[in-house]
Amino acid sequence: MQSQATTLLRLSLGIMTLAHGLLKVFVFTIPGTVGYFESIGFPGFLAYLTILAEIGGGLALILGIYTRWVSLALIPVLLGAAWVHLGNGWVFSNQGGGWEFPVFWAIALLVQAGLGSGNLTVSRRLA
């Protein structure tokens, strides 16, 4: 049962991460995402790195490739998002979004890193 739960967590985190990256590309657009990053004081190039991390990391998690390392690598992205929303309060439904969701997501990634890949990976050797 633990292996199935681990797999479900990995797939869920992978789908969420991939969807978040694709949201930046197809809804906000890449120039819009760069502009947003710059408007909150981040260098524009971080938007590209974030999109790459979210799309690549999401796909890697879905496929079960280097799950522990990918999970750990995505935590700073979520902590950056939490920092952006820190002044808006805890609840993510607050205006401008709060920090509860990105912090929870970062903790879930840390749990995933501890658990490993579970089942349904493209290669046990790369898991």
N, CA, C and O atoms as a printed pandas DataFrame, in Angstrom:
     atom_number atom_name residue_name chain_id  residue_number  x_coord  y_coord  z_coord
0              1         N          MET        A               1    0.808   -1.197    0.000
1              2        CA          MET        A               1    0.000    0.000    0.000
2              3         C          MET        A               1    0.854    1.265    0.000
3              4         O          MET        A               1    0.503    2.255   -0.642
4              5         N          GLN        A               2    1.999    1.232    0.735
5              6        CA          GLN        A               2    2.865    2.408    0.781
6              7         C          GLN        A               2    3.411    2.737   -0.604
7              8         O          GLN        A               2    3.524    3.910   -0.960
8              9         N          SER        A               3    3.745    1.730   -1.377
9             10        CA          SER        A               3    4.285    1.969   -2.707
10            11         C          SER        A               3    3.262    2.653   -3.611
11            12         O          SER        A               3    3.614    3.534   -4.396
12            13         N          GLN        A               4    2.001    2.249   -3.502
13            14        CA          GLN        A               4    0.956    2.892   -4.299
14            15         C          GLN        A               4    0.748    4.340   -3.857
15            16         O          GLN        A               4    0.542    5.220   -4.693
16            17         N          ALA        A               5    0.802    4.592   -2.548
17            18        CA          ALA        A               5    0.654    5.956   -2.035
18            19         C          ALA        A               5    1.817    6.831   -2.496
19            20         O          ALA        A               5    1.622    7.992   -2.858
20            21         N          THR        A               6    3.011    6.277   -2.483
21            22        CA          THR        A               6    4.194    7.000   -2.957
22            23         C          THR        A               6    4.052    7.345   -4.425
23            24         O          THR        A               6    4.367    8.458   -4.845
24            25         N          THR        A               7    3.577    6.386   -5.202
25            26        CA          THR        A               7    3.363    6.613   -6.631
26            27         C          THR        A               7    2.311    7.683   -6.869
27            28         O          THR        A               7    2.498    8.561   -7.711
28            29         N          LEU        A               8    1.214    7.618   -6.141
29            30        CA          LEU        A               8    0.141    8.602   -6.293
30            31         C          LEU        A               8    0.647   10.006   -5.951
31            32         O          LEU        A               8    0.323   10.966   -6.650
32            33         N          LEU        A               9    1.424   10.130   -4.900
33            34        CA          LEU        A               9    1.989   11.426   -4.539
34            35         C          LEU        A               9    2.896   11.933   -5.654
35            36         O          LEU        A               9    2.804   13.095   -6.050
36            37         N          ARG        A              10    3.773   11.068   -6.162
37            38        CA          ARG        A              10    4.707   11.466   -7.229
38            39         C          ARG        A              10    3.964   11.914   -8.471
39            40         O          ARG        A              10    4.284   12.956   -9.043
40            41         N          LEU        A              11    2.976   11.140   -8.895
41            42        CA          LEU        A              11    2.215   11.509  -10.088
42            43         C          LEU        A              11    1.445   12.812   -9.888
43            44         O          LEU        A              11    1.385   13.646  -10.791
44            45         N          SER        A              12    0.859   12.985   -8.707
45            46        CA          SER        A              12    0.124   14.211   -8.412
46            47         C          SER        A              12    1.046   15.428   -8.434
47            48         O          SER        A              12    0.723   16.450   -9.041
48            49         N          LEU        A              13    2.188   15.311   -7.772
49            50        CA          LEU        A              13    3.140   16.416   -7.762
50            51         C          LEU        A              13    3.668   16.698   -9.170
51            52         O          LEU        A              13    3.850   17.856   -9.546
52            53         N          GLY        A              14    3.910   15.650   -9.937
53            54        CA          GLY        A              14    4.393   15.830  -11.307
54            55         C          GLY        A              14    3.379   16.532  -12.183
55            56         O          GLY        A              14    3.729   17.442  -12.935
56            57         N          ILE        A              15    2.124   16.117  -12.095
57            58        CA          ILE        A              15    1.074   16.747  -12.905
58            59         C          ILE        A              15    0.878   18.198  -12.501
59            60         O          ILE        A              15    0.741   19.071  -13.358
60            61         N          MET        A              16    0.864   18.460  -11.187
61            62        CA          MET        A              16    0.707   19.842  -10.712
62            63         C          MET        A              16    1.867   20.717  -11.176
63            64         O          MET        A              16    1.658   21.849  -11.612
64            65         N          THR        A              17    3.074   20.203  -11.084
65            66        CA          THR        A              17    4.251   20.978  -11.456
66            67         C          THR        A              17    4.272   21.242  -12.954
67            68         O          THR        A              17    4.545   22.363  -13.384
68            69         N          LEU        A              18    3.986   20.222  -13.746
69            70        CA          LEU        A              18    3.920   20.390  -15.193
70            71         C          LEU        A              18    2.834   21.391  -15.571
71            72         O          LEU        A              18    3.072   22.281  -16.388
72            73         N          ALA        A              19    1.661   21.258  -14.993
73            74        CA          ALA        A              19    0.556   22.175  -15.301
74            75         C          ALA        A              19    0.915   23.607  -14.927
75            76         O          ALA        A              19    0.559   24.540  -15.646
76            77         N          HIS        A              20    1.606   23.789  -13.826
77            78        CA          HIS        A              20    2.001   25.124  -13.398
78            79         C          HIS        A              20    2.985   25.747  -14.383
79            80         O          HIS        A              20    2.896   26.936  -14.687
80            81         N          GLY        A              21    3.920   24.945  -14.878
81            82        CA          GLY        A              21    4.864   25.440  -15.884
82            83         C          GLY        A              21    4.183   25.769  -17.199
83            84         O          GLY        A              21    4.481   26.789  -17.820
84            85         N          LEU        A              22    3.263   24.901  -17.627
85            86        CA          LEU        A              22    2.552   25.150  -18.880
86            87         C          LEU        A              22    1.604   26.345  -18.763
87            88         O          LEU        A              22    1.342   27.022  -19.757
88            89         N          LEU        A              23    1.096   26.607  -17.578
89            90        CA          LEU        A              23    0.277   27.793  -17.334
90            91         C          LEU        A              23    1.077   29.058  -17.627
91            92         O          LEU        A              23    0.563   30.013  -18.209
92            93         N          LYS        A              24    2.340   29.049  -17.217
93            94        CA          LYS        A              24    3.207   30.198  -17.465
94            95         C          LYS        A              24    3.464   30.391  -18.966
95            96         O          LYS        A              24    3.632   31.520  -19.426
96            97         N          VAL        A              25    3.494   29.303  -19.717
97            98        CA          VAL        A              25    3.771   29.381  -21.148
98            99         C          VAL        A              25    2.518   29.750  -21.939
99           100         O          VAL        A              25    2.553   30.671  -22.755
100          101         N          PHE        A              26    1.417   29.044  -21.708
101          102        CA          PHE        A              26    0.247   29.169  -22.572
102          103         C          PHE        A              26   -0.809   30.161  -22.101
103          104         O          PHE        A              26   -1.581   30.664  -22.917
104          105         N          VAL        A              27   -0.861   30.451  -20.814
105          106        CA          VAL        A              27   -1.864   31.393  -20.312
106          107         C          VAL        A              27   -1.225   32.747  -20.029
107          108         O          VAL        A              27   -1.643   33.763  -20.585
108          109         N          PHE        A              28   -0.218   32.761  -19.170
109          110        CA          PHE        A              28    0.437   34.017  -18.840
110          111         C          PHE        A              28    1.372   34.464  -19.955
111          112         O          PHE        A              28    1.696   35.648  -20.051
112          113         N          THR        A              29    1.806   33.546  -20.788
113          114        CA          THR        A              29    2.802   33.690  -21.856
114          115         C          THR        A              29    4.191   33.904  -21.256
115          116         O          THR        A              29    4.338   34.382  -20.131
116          117         N          ILE        A              30    5.190   33.541  -22.030
117          118        CA          ILE        A              30    6.561   33.693  -21.537
118          119         C          ILE        A              30    6.892   35.171  -21.310
119          120         O          ILE        A              30    7.432   35.510  -20.257
120          121         N          PRO        A              31    6.588   36.060  -22.260
121          122        CA          PRO        A              31    6.869   37.479  -21.979
122          123         C          PRO        A              31    6.092   38.004  -20.767
123          124         O          PRO        A              31    6.616   38.811  -20.000
124          125         N          GLY        A              32    4.867   37.556  -20.595
125          126        CA          GLY        A              32    4.082   37.968  -19.434
126          127         C          GLY        A              32    4.686   37.472  -18.136
127          128         O          GLY        A              32    4.706   38.195  -17.140
128          129         N          THR        A              33    5.181   36.240  -18.142
129          130        CA          THR        A              33    5.821   35.675  -16.951
130          131         C          THR        A              33    7.112   36.417  -16.636
131          132         O          THR        A              33    7.396   36.715  -15.476
132          133         N          VAL        A              34    7.892   36.715  -17.669
133          134        CA          VAL        A              34    9.127   37.487  -17.467
134          135         C          VAL        A              34    8.782   38.850  -16.881
135          136         O          VAL        A              34    9.433   39.310  -15.942
136          137         N          GLY        A              35    7.758   39.496  -17.434
137          138        CA          GLY        A              35    7.339   40.801  -16.928
138          139         C          GLY        A              35    6.892   40.740  -15.479
139          140         O          GLY        A              35    7.194   41.639  -14.695
140          141         N          TYR        A              36    6.169   39.677  -15.117
141          142        CA          TYR        A              36    5.727   39.521  -13.732
142          143         C          TYR        A              36    6.921   39.355  -12.806
143          144         O          TYR        A              36    6.986   39.993  -11.755
144          145         N          PHE        A              37    7.859   38.509  -13.185
145          146        CA          PHE        A              37    9.047   38.306  -12.353
146          147         C          PHE        A              37    9.772   39.640  -12.142
147          148         O          PHE        A              37   10.190   39.962  -11.030
148          149         N          GLU        A              38    9.912   40.403  -13.217
149          150        CA          GLU        A              38   10.592   41.696  -13.103
150          151         C          GLU        A              38    9.793   42.664  -12.239
151          152         O          GLU        A              38   10.375   43.469  -11.512
152          153         N          SER        A              39    8.458   42.596  -12.311
153          154        CA          SER        A              39    7.617   43.523  -11.538
154          155         C          SER        A              39    7.703   43.265  -10.036
155          156         O          SER        A              39    7.416   44.158   -9.238
156          157         N          ILE        A              40    8.092   42.058   -9.646
157          158        CA          ILE        A              40    8.227   41.758   -8.213
158          159         C          ILE        A              40    9.695   41.782   -7.759
159          160         O          ILE        A              40   10.021   41.381   -6.642
160          161         N          GLY        A              41   10.557   42.255   -8.644
161          162        CA          GLY        A              41   11.951   42.451   -8.265
162          163         C          GLY        A              41   12.907   41.328   -8.596
163          164         O          GLY        A              41   14.087   41.400   -8.251
164          165         N          PHE        A              42   12.420   40.281   -9.265
165          166        CA          PHE        A              42   13.303   39.193   -9.677
166          167         C          PHE        A              42   13.869   39.499  -11.059
167          168         O          PHE        A              42   13.199   40.149  -11.861
168          169         N          PRO        A              43   15.079   39.050  -11.354
169          170        CA          PRO        A              43   15.597   39.197  -12.718
170          171         C          PRO        A              43   14.748   38.381  -13.693
171          172         O          PRO        A              43   14.308   37.278  -13.368
172          173         N          GLY        A              44   14.524   38.922  -14.874
173          174        CA          GLY        A              44   13.676   38.263  -15.854
174          175         C          GLY        A              44   14.126   36.864  -16.225
175          176         O          GLY        A              44   13.293   36.002  -16.506
176          177         N          PHE        A              45   15.441   36.621  -16.232
177          178        CA          PHE        A              45   15.930   35.298  -16.628
178          179         C          PHE        A              45   15.458   34.203  -15.684
179          180         O          PHE        A              45   15.392   33.038  -16.078
180          181         N          LEU        A              46   15.126   34.557  -14.436
181          182        CA          LEU        A              46   14.616   33.547  -13.502
182          183         C          LEU        A              46   13.276   32.976  -13.957
183          184         O          LEU        A              46   12.931   31.846  -13.612
184          185         N          ALA        A              47   12.529   33.748  -14.724
185          186        CA          ALA        A              47   11.258   33.235  -15.249
186          187         C          ALA        A              47   11.519   32.049  -16.177
187          188         O          ALA        A              47   10.817   31.040  -16.114
188          189         N          TYR        A              48   12.525   32.175  -17.032
189          190        CA          TYR        A              48   12.867   31.079  -17.944
190          191         C          TYR        A              48   13.319   29.842  -17.167
191          192         O          TYR        A              48   12.923   28.721  -17.485
192          193         N          LEU        A              49   14.152   30.057  -16.149
193          194        CA          LEU        A              49   14.630   28.936  -15.339
194          195         C          LEU        A              49   13.483   28.272  -14.581
195          196         O          LEU        A              49   13.452   27.050  -14.431
196          197         N          THR        A              50   12.546   29.083  -14.109
197          198        CA          THR        A              50   11.397   28.552  -13.384
198          199         C          THR        A              50   10.514   27.730  -14.310
199          200         O          THR        A              50   10.073   26.639  -13.947
200          201         N          ILE        A              51   10.255   28.245  -15.499
201          202        CA          ILE        A              51    9.448   27.502  -16.477
202          203         C          ILE        A              51   10.127   26.183  -16.817
203          204         O          ILE        A              51    9.479   25.137  -16.848
204          205         N          LEU        A              52   11.420   26.229  -17.069
205          206        CA          LEU        A              52   12.173   25.007  -17.382
206          207         C          LEU        A              52   12.121   24.025  -16.225
207          208         O          LEU        A              52   11.916   22.829  -16.430
208          209         N          ALA        A              53   12.305   24.527  -15.000
209          210        CA          ALA        A              53   12.268   23.654  -13.822
210          211         C          ALA        A              53   10.904   23.012  -13.660
211          212         O          ALA        A              53   10.807   21.822  -13.362
212          213         N          GLU        A              54    9.838   23.799  -13.855
213          214        CA          GLU        A              54    8.500   23.264  -13.653
214          215         C          GLU        A              54    8.103   22.270  -14.737
215          216         O          GLU        A              54    7.545   21.216  -14.431
216          217         N          ILE        A              55    8.378   22.583  -15.981
217          218        CA          ILE        A              55    8.014   21.652  -17.058
218          219         C          ILE        A              55    8.912   20.416  -17.020
219          220         O          ILE        A              55    8.419   19.289  -17.055
220          221         N          GLY        A              56   10.217   20.624  -16.948
221          222        CA          GLY        A              56   11.143   19.485  -16.896
222          223         C          GLY        A              56   10.984   18.666  -15.632
223          224         O          GLY        A              56   10.974   17.436  -15.677
224          225         N          GLY        A              57   10.860   19.344  -14.510
225          226        CA          GLY        A              57   10.688   18.643  -13.237
226          227         C          GLY        A              57    9.372   17.892  -13.174
227          228         O          GLY        A              57    9.313   16.773  -12.664
228          229         N          GLY        A              58    8.313   18.506  -13.692
229          230        CA          GLY        A              58    7.014   17.833  -13.717
230          231         C          GLY        A              58    7.061   16.563  -14.555
231          232         O          GLY        A              58    6.559   15.518  -14.142
232          233         N          LEU        A              59    7.665   16.658  -15.731
233          234        CA          LEU        A              59    7.785   15.471  -16.594
234          235         C          LEU        A              59    8.638   14.393  -15.931
235          236         O          LEU        A              59    8.305   13.210  -15.985
236          237         N          ALA        A              60    9.740   14.807  -15.306
237          238        CA          ALA        A              60   10.610   13.832  -14.633
238          239         C          ALA        A              60    9.867   13.133  -13.501
239          240         O          ALA        A              60   10.012   11.924  -13.322
240          241         N          LEU        A              61    9.078   13.876  -12.741
241          242        CA          LEU        A              61    8.317   13.242  -11.663
242          243         C          LEU        A              61    7.265   12.286  -12.227
243          244         O          LEU        A              61    7.100   11.177  -11.719
244          245         N          ILE        A              62    6.570   12.699  -13.250
245          246        CA          ILE        A              62    5.552   11.825  -13.854
246          247         C          ILE        A              62    6.181   10.518  -14.322
247          248         O          ILE        A              62    5.608    9.444  -14.144
248          249         N          LEU        A              63    7.362   10.619  -14.921
249          250        CA          LEU        A              63    8.042    9.437  -15.445
250          251         C          LEU        A              63    8.815    8.673  -14.365
251          252         O          LEU        A              63    9.245    7.542  -14.591
252          253         N          GLY        A              64    8.988    9.283  -13.206
253          254        CA          GLY        A              64    9.736    8.636  -12.128
254          255         C          GLY        A              64   11.231    8.647  -12.353
255          256         O          GLY        A              64   11.925    7.702  -11.980
256          257         N          ILE        A              65   11.732    9.706  -12.959
257          258        CA          ILE        A              65   13.161    9.828  -13.252
258          259         C          ILE        A              65   13.823   10.674  -12.173
259          260         O          ILE        A              65   13.463   11.837  -11.984
260          261         N          TYR        A              66   14.792   10.095  -11.461
261          262        CA          TYR        A              66   15.530   10.797  -10.404
262          263         C          TYR        A              66   14.588   11.532   -9.448
263          264         O          TYR        A              66   14.800   12.701   -9.124
264          265         N          THR        A              67   13.573   10.845   -9.015
265          266        CA          THR        A              67   12.509   11.445   -8.207
266          267         C          THR        A              67   13.034   12.181   -6.984
267          268         O          THR        A              67   12.614   13.304   -6.705
268          269         N          ARG        A              68   13.939   11.563   -6.262
269          270        CA          ARG        A              68   14.445   12.211   -5.045
270          271         C          ARG        A              68   15.138   13.533   -5.366
271          272         O          ARG        A              68   14.876   14.543   -4.714
272          273         N          TRP        A              69   16.011   13.532   -6.356
273          274        CA          TRP        A              69   16.781   14.728   -6.707
274          275         C          TRP        A              69   15.894   15.801   -7.324
275          276         O          TRP        A              69   16.043   16.984   -7.020
276          277         N          VAL        A              70   14.988   15.397   -8.178
277          278        CA          VAL        A              70   14.087   16.369   -8.804
278          279         C          VAL        A              70   13.196   17.011   -7.751
279          280         O          VAL        A              70   12.984   18.224   -7.770
280          281         N          SER        A              71   12.675   16.208   -6.837
281          282        CA          SER        A              71   11.842   16.755   -5.761
282          283         C          SER        A              71   12.611   17.793   -4.954
283          284         O          SER        A              71   12.092   18.871   -4.663
284          285         N          LEU        A              72   13.839   17.468   -4.597
285          286        CA          LEU        A              72   14.651   18.414   -3.828
286          287         C          LEU        A              72   14.969   19.674   -4.637
287          288         O          LEU        A              72   14.987   20.776   -4.091
288          289         N          ALA        A              73   15.216   19.510   -5.924
289          290        CA          ALA        A              73   15.548   20.654   -6.778
290          291         C          ALA        A              73   14.369   21.605   -6.955
291          292         O          ALA        A              73   14.569   22.801   -7.170
292          293         N          LEU        A              74   13.144   21.093   -6.867
293          294        CA          LEU        A              74   11.961   21.939   -7.040
294          295         C          LEU        A              74   11.592   22.717   -5.773
295          296         O          LEU        A              74   10.839   23.688   -5.849
296          297         N          ILE        A              75   12.101   22.314   -4.634
297          298        CA          ILE        A              75   11.748   22.992   -3.382
298          299         C          ILE        A              75   12.113   24.481   -3.406
299          300         O          ILE        A              75   11.289   25.294   -2.987
300          301         N          PRO        A              76   13.301   24.884   -3.872
301          302        CA          PRO        A              76   13.597   26.325   -3.907
302          303         C          PRO        A              76   12.622   27.123   -4.792
303          304         O          PRO        A              76   12.345   28.287   -4.506
304          305         N          VAL        A              77   12.112   26.514   -5.846
305          306        CA          VAL        A              77   11.127   27.196   -6.693
306          307         C          VAL        A              77    9.878   27.508   -5.878
307          308         O          VAL        A              77    9.337   28.611   -5.957
308          309         N          LEU        A              78    9.422   26.531   -5.094
309          310        CA          LEU        A              78    8.226   26.728   -4.273
310          311         C          LEU        A              78    8.484   27.691   -3.126
311          312         O          LEU        A              78    7.605   28.475   -2.769
312          313         N          LEU        A              79    9.671   27.643   -2.548
313          314        CA          LEU        A              79    9.989   28.592   -1.481
314          315         C          LEU        A              79   10.081   30.013   -2.022
315          316         O          LEU        A              79    9.738   30.967   -1.323
316          317         N          GLY        A              80   10.543   30.160   -3.264
317          318        CA          GLY        A              80   10.527   31.474   -3.914
318          319         C          GLY        A              80    9.102   31.977   -4.093
319          320         O          GLY        A              80    8.819   33.154   -3.871
320          321         N          ALA        A              81    8.211   31.083   -4.495
321          322        CA          ALA        A              81    6.798   31.461   -4.634
322          323         C          ALA        A              81    6.205   31.831   -3.282
323          324         O          ALA        A              81    5.420   32.774   -3.186
324          325         N          ALA        A              82    6.572   31.103   -2.248
325          326        CA          ALA        A              82    6.076   31.422   -0.900
326          327         C          ALA        A              82    6.567   32.800   -0.471
327          328         O          ALA        A              82    5.817   33.575    0.123
328          329         N          TRP        A              83    7.816   33.101   -0.770
329          330        CA          TRP        A              83    8.383   34.403   -0.417
330          331         C          TRP        A              83    7.623   35.530   -1.105
331          332         O          TRP        A              83    7.356   36.565   -0.495
332          333         N          VAL        A              84    7.273   35.330   -2.381
333          334        CA          VAL        A              84    6.519   36.338   -3.134
334          335         C          VAL        A              84    5.179   36.621   -2.461
335          336         O          VAL        A              84    4.730   37.767   -2.428
336          337         N          HIS        A              85    4.545   35.590   -1.929
337          338        CA          HIS        A              85    3.203   35.717   -1.351
338          339         C          HIS        A              85    3.216   35.961    0.158
339          340         O          HIS        A              85    2.155   36.090    0.769
340          341         N          LEU        A              86    4.379   36.025    0.754
341          342        CA          LEU        A              86    4.503   36.128    2.201
342          343         C          LEU        A              86    3.726   37.313    2.781
343          344         O          LEU        A              86    3.069   37.173    3.812
344          345         N          GLY        A              87    3.794   38.456    2.140
345          346        CA          GLY        A              87    3.123   39.647    2.643
346          347         C          GLY        A              87    1.608   39.622    2.507
347          348         O          GLY        A              87    0.926   40.508    3.022
348          349         N          ASN        A              88    1.080   38.626    1.826
349          350        CA          ASN        A              88   -0.371   38.546    1.607
350          351         C          ASN        A              88   -1.077   37.717    2.672
351          352         O          ASN        A              88   -2.294   37.541    2.614
352          353         N          GLY        A              89   -0.334   37.216    3.629
353          354        CA          GLY        A              89   -0.934   36.396    4.679
354          355         C          GLY        A              89   -0.840   34.923    4.356
355          356         O          GLY        A              89   -0.283   34.522    3.334
356          357         N          TRP        A              90   -1.398   34.125    5.249
357          358        CA          TRP        A              90   -1.276   32.680    5.147
358          359         C          TRP        A              90   -2.182   32.072    4.082
359          360         O          TRP        A              90   -1.705   31.259    3.289
360          361         N          VAL        A              91   -3.443   32.419    4.025
361          362        CA          VAL        A              91   -4.417   31.739    3.179
362          363         C          VAL        A              91   -4.212   32.112    1.712
363          364         O          VAL        A              91   -4.150   33.293    1.370
364          365         N          PHE        A              92   -4.110   31.116    0.860
365          366        CA          PHE        A              92   -3.839   31.370   -0.555
366          367         C          PHE        A              92   -5.006   32.045   -1.256
367          368         O          PHE        A              92   -4.828   32.604   -2.338
368          369         N          SER        A              93   -6.206   32.005   -0.662
369          370        CA          SER        A              93   -7.350   32.681   -1.266
370          371         C          SER        A              93   -7.361   34.186   -0.973
371          372         O          SER        A              93   -8.224   34.902   -1.482
372          373         N          ASN        A              94   -6.418   34.672   -0.163
373          374        CA          ASN        A              94   -6.294   36.118    0.072
374          375         C          ASN        A              94   -5.970   36.824   -1.234
375          376         O          ASN        A              94   -5.459   36.210   -2.170
376          377         N          GLN        A              95   -6.267   38.109   -1.291
377          378        CA          GLN        A              95   -5.907   38.881   -2.479
378          379         C          GLN        A              95   -4.397   38.790   -2.684
379          380         O          GLN        A              95   -3.627   39.038   -1.756
380          381         N          GLY        A              96   -3.979   38.441   -3.877
381          382        CA          GLY        A              96   -2.570   38.266   -4.180
382          383         C          GLY        A              96   -2.022   36.909   -3.783
383          384         O          GLY        A              96   -0.853   36.610   -4.028
384          385         N          GLY        A              97   -2.862   36.088   -3.172
385          386        CA          GLY        A              97   -2.444   34.741   -2.774
386          387         C          GLY        A              97   -1.597   34.756   -1.516
387          388         O          GLY        A              97   -0.760   35.643   -1.345
388          389         N          GLY        A              98   -1.794   33.814   -0.654
389          390        CA          GLY        A              98   -0.995   33.675    0.558
390          391         C          GLY        A              98    0.088   32.636    0.363
391          392         O          GLY        A              98    0.297   32.135   -0.743
392          393         N          TRP        A              99    0.771   32.318    1.444
393          394        CA          TRP        A              99    1.923   31.415    1.321
394          395         C          TRP        A              99    1.605   29.971    1.677
395          396         O          TRP        A              99    2.495   29.124    1.607
396          397         N          GLU        A             100    0.359   29.655    2.060
397          398        CA          GLU        A             100    0.060   28.300    2.521
398          399         C          GLU        A             100    0.284   27.242    1.437
399          400         O          GLU        A             100    0.881   26.203    1.720
400          401         N          PHE        A             101   -0.175   27.477    0.213
401          402        CA          PHE        A             101   -0.092   26.462   -0.830
402          403         C          PHE        A             101    1.353   26.183   -1.255
403          404         O          PHE        A             101    1.747   25.017   -1.298
404          405         N          PRO        A             102    2.164   27.213   -1.573
405          406        CA          PRO        A             102    3.540   26.883   -1.954
406          407         C          PRO        A             102    4.349   26.221   -0.835
407          408         O          PRO        A             102    5.210   25.384   -1.107
408          409         N          VAL        A             103    4.078   26.591    0.422
409          410        CA          VAL        A             103    4.799   25.947    1.521
410          411         C          VAL        A             103    4.376   24.483    1.652
411          412         O          VAL        A             103    5.219   23.602    1.823
412          413         N          PHE        A             104    3.064   24.228    1.570
413          414        CA          PHE        A             104    2.595   22.845    1.617
414          415         C          PHE        A             104    3.181   22.035    0.465
415          416         O          PHE        A             104    3.601   20.895    0.660
416          417         N          TRP        A             105    3.212   22.614   -0.726
417          418        CA          TRP        A             105    3.755   21.943   -1.908
418          419         C          TRP        A             105    5.233   21.623   -1.687
419          420         O          TRP        A             105    5.686   20.531   -2.028
420          421         N          ALA        A             106    5.983   22.560   -1.122
421          422        CA          ALA        A             106    7.402   22.316   -0.838
422          423         C          ALA        A             106    7.570   21.174    0.161
423          424         O          ALA        A             106    8.462   20.340    0.006
424          425         N          ILE        A             107    6.719   21.132    1.181
425          426        CA          ILE        A             107    6.786   20.043    2.161
426          427         C          ILE        A             107    6.445   18.707    1.500
427          428         O          ILE        A             107    7.088   17.695    1.778
428          429         N          ALA        A             108    5.442   18.701    0.635
429          430        CA          ALA        A             108    5.086   17.471   -0.079
430          431         C          ALA        A             108    6.248   16.990   -0.942
431          432         O          ALA        A             108    6.485   15.787   -1.046
432          433         N          LEU        A             109    6.976   17.919   -1.563
433          434        CA          LEU        A             109    8.157   17.538   -2.343
434          435         C          LEU        A             109    9.245   16.953   -1.453
435          436         O          LEU        A             109    9.930   16.009   -1.846
436          437         N          LEU        A             110    9.406   17.506   -0.264
437          438        CA          LEU        A             110   10.384   16.970    0.677
438          439         C          LEU        A             110    9.998   15.546    1.099
439          440         O          LEU        A             110   10.856   14.671    1.208
440          441         N          VAL        A             111    8.713   15.327    1.331
441          442        CA          VAL        A             111    8.222   13.980    1.659
442          443         C          VAL        A             111    8.497   13.033    0.494
443          444         O          VAL        A             111    8.954   11.908    0.696
444          445         N          GLN        A             112    8.214   13.494   -0.734
445          446        CA          GLN        A             112    8.455   12.664   -1.913
446          447         C          GLN        A             112    9.930   12.293   -2.014
447          448         O          GLN        A             112   10.267   11.153   -2.330
448          449         N          ALA        A             113   10.802   13.254   -1.747
449          450        CA          ALA        A             113   12.242   12.973   -1.787
450          451         C          ALA        A             113   12.606   11.879   -0.789
451          452         O          ALA        A             113   13.462   11.040   -1.068
452          453         N          GLY        A             114   11.968   11.889    0.355
453          454        CA          GLY        A             114   12.238   10.855    1.353
454          455         C          GLY        A             114   11.687    9.499    0.981
455          456         O          GLY        A             114   12.271    8.470    1.320
456          457         N          LEU        A             115   10.563    9.493    0.285
457          458        CA          LEU        A             115    9.908    8.221   -0.065
458          459         C          LEU        A             115   10.480    7.570   -1.316
459          460         O          LEU        A             115   10.464    6.344   -1.433
460          461         N          GLY        A             116   10.982    8.360   -2.244
461          462        CA          GLY        A             116   11.456    7.805   -3.509
462          463         C          GLY        A             116   10.367    7.809   -4.567
463          464         O          GLY        A             116    9.445    8.623   -4.511
464          465         N          SER        A             117   10.469    6.907   -5.525
465          466        CA          SER        A             117    9.610    6.932   -6.706
466          467         C          SER        A             117    8.332    6.120   -6.609
467          468         O          SER        A             117    7.329    6.475   -7.227
468          469         N          GLY        A             118    8.350    5.051   -5.853
469          470        CA          GLY        A             118    7.189    4.163   -5.864
470          471         C          GLY        A             118    7.187    3.303   -7.123
471          472         O          GLY        A             118    8.244    2.892   -7.600
472          473         N          ASN        A             119    6.009    3.035   -7.655
473          474        CA          ASN        A             119    5.850    2.188   -8.850
474          475         C          ASN        A             119    5.680    3.050  -10.102
475          476         O          ASN        A             119    5.727    4.279  -10.041
476          477         N          LEU        A             120    5.486    2.385  -11.221
477          478        CA          LEU        A             120    5.175    3.042  -12.505
478          479         C          LEU        A             120    6.235    4.033  -12.941
479          480         O          LEU        A             120    5.913    5.165  -13.303
480          481         N          THR        A             121    7.490    3.626  -12.913
481          482        CA          THR        A             121    8.572    4.467  -13.396
482          483         C          THR        A             121    9.052    3.918  -14.739
483          484         O          THR        A             121    8.891    2.733  -15.028
484          485         N          VAL        A             122    9.641    4.791  -15.551
485          486        CA          VAL        A             122   10.142    4.336  -16.845
486          487         C          VAL        A             122   11.354    3.422  -16.678
487          488         O          VAL        A             122   11.618    2.588  -17.544
488          489         N          SER        A             123   12.088    3.566  -15.587
489          490        CA          SER        A             123   13.259    2.735  -15.360
490          491         C          SER        A             123   13.574    2.713  -13.870
491          492         O          SER        A             123   13.749    3.766  -13.257
492          493         N          ARG        A             124   13.646    1.542  -13.292
493          494        CA          ARG        A             124   14.021    1.429  -11.875
494          495         C          ARG        A             124   15.440    1.945  -11.657
495          496         O          ARG        A             124   15.767    2.440  -10.579
496          497         N          ARG        A             125   16.273    1.829  -12.673
497          498        CA          ARG        A             125   17.658    2.289  -12.582
498          499         C          ARG        A             125   17.728    3.814  -12.464
499          500         O          ARG        A             125   18.609    4.338  -11.782
500          501         N          LEU        A             126   16.809    4.529  -13.119
501          502        CA          LEU        A             126   16.803    6.001  -13.100
502          503         C          LEU        A             126   15.921    6.567  -11.989
503          504         O          LEU        A             126   15.903    7.778  -11.768
504          505         N          ALA        A             127   15.196    5.705  -11.295
505          506        CA          ALA        A             127   14.273    6.181  -10.257
506          507         C          ALA        A             127   15.067    6.742   -9.104
507          508         O          ALA        A             127   14.486    7.199   -8.119
